[in-house]
Each structure stands twice: as C-alpha cells, then as structure tokens.
Amino acid sequence: MKNIDEVRVELSGVFAGLKDGSLDPKRAESMNNCAGKIINSLKVELEYYALTKEVPNIRFFKSN
C-alpha cells in the first residue's frame, strides 16, 4: 500500500469479506491489527511534526 487511499480500499475489502463470509474473522482481525499499527505510526509522525512546528511532507498521505 503506497498511500492512505489504498489502505482505505484494503480495509473496505476486509469489511466486505467479513460481511459476505468470504474472509475468515481471524485473518480479518490480523489485517485490521496491522493496519492499525500503520495508522498509529503515522499519528506519531504527525504529533512529532506538530511539536516541532514543522510542515509534514508525508508521501503516504498523498493520493495518486
């Protein structure tokens, strides 16, 4: 996943798979856990920029 839009698409797929029964709940849980860690690492980076009063240039937030 190269940007936040791709993360959203993947997580929407996880939701759809759970809803239609095509995705094992344990696998979905693992995928959501991993996505949460990615998102939390971005939060830490944004907090750092806020504390240092720098303007963030995070490619992951840029869409195609």
Secondary structure, 3 states (H helix, E strand, C coil): CCCHHHHHHHHHHHHHHHHHCCCCHHHHHHHHHHHHHHHHHHHHHHHHHHHHCCCCCCHHHCCC
